[in-house]
Amino acid sequence: MTPVLNLSPRRKRLVLWVALAVLAGVVLWLARAVLLPYILGLVLAYLLLPVVNWLDGHMPRKLRTWGAARPLSIVVTYLVLISIVVGIFAFFVPLVIDQAEHLRGNWPQLSGEVQDLWQDSLGWYTKNIPDEWEQTIETNLRDLADDVVSAVQRGIVATVQTVAGTVGFVIGLIVIPFWLFYILHDESQLKTGVANAVPEQARADATCAVRLIDDILSAYIRGQLLLVLFVGGMATIAMFIIGVPFALVLGLIAGLFEILPYIGPILGAIPAILVALVSDPISALWVAVAFFAIQQVENLILVPRIAGESVQLHPAVVMVVLVMGNELGGFLGMIIAVPITAIIRDIFKYAYLRLLDDPVEPEEAMSRVRSGQDIRLSV
């Protein structure tokens, strides 16, 4: 008989679950090009679920008795979301498009002035930097620029291929509103169904693992959205006050780059500083000060309160993770790299506590991981 047939029934079930997990992982990886709409749907679900739950809890008792409270809550949430989107497109988007058109029309002049500033800086550099340093500095800067350009190109290509590579992506976009409705409507049933699909002896561990993942994703998604809105709004207001041209476009760019932790704020500030620099060097200094102040408020006040304690990674680790995410999945890979890393960290801690010689109970293990308690690892 083969070794597999000699296994106990329990080990056979374990082999079956491992095989199923590997198969699911392979299928998800092969179908990743069409999964982006559903990922966006899950993001929307995390953002809309608190609103739906609140409305559901405040619906009249008769509607709840008739089973209409939840669907009506979702419909109301949809209508509010559509109203917000329509309002943005009606008032904000035209202003952004207008400023973007002006920016494009003035781009030759702006790029020429930036080039003049570069030539002036280069002249100062040639006069003041010793010859023995010059070649080393230029070589390192050239290598760095090549690496950055190459990474950006790979990220853009990978993202475009992932987003627009198949007809399934378009179909997914059409299906999202209906798929999201069922996710919001049957959230508790879905959780129960997933829990019941897991063997009873592993059900408590699966439930705790799902709750840990939910903690991280909810904190990260909602936190990043609020930070994007805060940074984009404050940067726009600051540049309006300072008098920087194209404040709306530059504020939008700064907000979008906020999606990338640590390096995003720096990348988002560069266009604003360059535009201010060519119009008024003093304005560029004030823009830099404004972005620095916004970043300090974000790091000292907002990040601890908004993001919570779920996503706690050292900046050095985050930078490495972002590079790896860009290499594996382009810009989308960079966006999801941080929460995926945090999920792996917490699941590892939980599994380690459960596999000790004297195992910690599931709820206690989850509580320790949630609290960020240090775990002494040993073989």
Secondary structure, DSSP 8 states (H G I E B T S, - for coil): --TTTTS-HHHHHHHHHHHHHHHHHHHHHHTGGGTHHHHHHHHHHHHHHHHHHHHHHTS-HHHHHHT-HHHHHHHHHHHHHHHHHHHIIIIIHHHHHHHHHHHHHTHHHHHHHHHHHHHHHHHHHHHHS-HHHHHHHHHHHHHHHHHHHHHHHHHHHHHHHHHHS-HHHHHHHHHHHHHHHHHHHTHHHHHHHHHHHS-HHHHHHHHHHHHHHHHHHHHHHHHHHHHHHHHHHHHHHHHHHHT-TTHHHHHHHHHHHTTSTTHHHHHHHHHHHHHHHHH-HHHHHHHHHHHHHHHHHIIIIIHHHHTTTS----HHHHHHHHHHHHHHHHHHHHHHHHHHHHHHHHHHHHHHHHTSSS---HHHHHHHHHHT-------
